[in-house]
Amino acid sequence: EAEAGDAKAMCDLGIEYAHGDGVPQDAAQANMWFKRSAQHGYYRGLTNYGSDLHGGDKWLHWMEAATRGDPYACIEVAALYDKGLVGHPAQDKELAKRWYLKALACEERGDGDGFDPDEEDAAKANAWLNANADVAAPWFDAPDRQVA
């Protein structure tokens, strides 16, 4: 399916190569399949491809995937804003809050693309939001959130 052009299958094959699940573990092959998946418009492939990059390239790939609604990418972008790491955006708790809230608002779509946040992503977002409840974010429309 990956060879036939199925973007999700390409990403899945990349994951298999990354973990050595049914195929020999091979980071170069994993990265190649993630890149092909991203080039075919599958944004989890974009997120996974970005994870293998460094500095600004990683940030740009994660931002693109987060903007498209990948909850894992939203968590990664939020964490970068929360910490304000060198080579990444400056620390901004309000923007961190925005991306943690967006991670919780992501949902699977009927076209086979899109993802609900998994338990780990939801737990990270809720833990940060609960610990930083005093952070205001008045300049954007935050999605509703059930307090966990």
Secondary structure, 3 states (H helix, E strand, C coil): CCCCCCHHHHHHHHHHHHHCCCCCCCHHHHHHHHHHHHHCCCHHHHHHHHHCCCHHHHHHHHHHHHHHCCHHHHHHHHHHHHHCCCCCCCCCHHHHHHHHHHHHHCCCCCCCCCCCCCHHHHHHHHHHHHHCCCCCCCCCCCCCCCCC
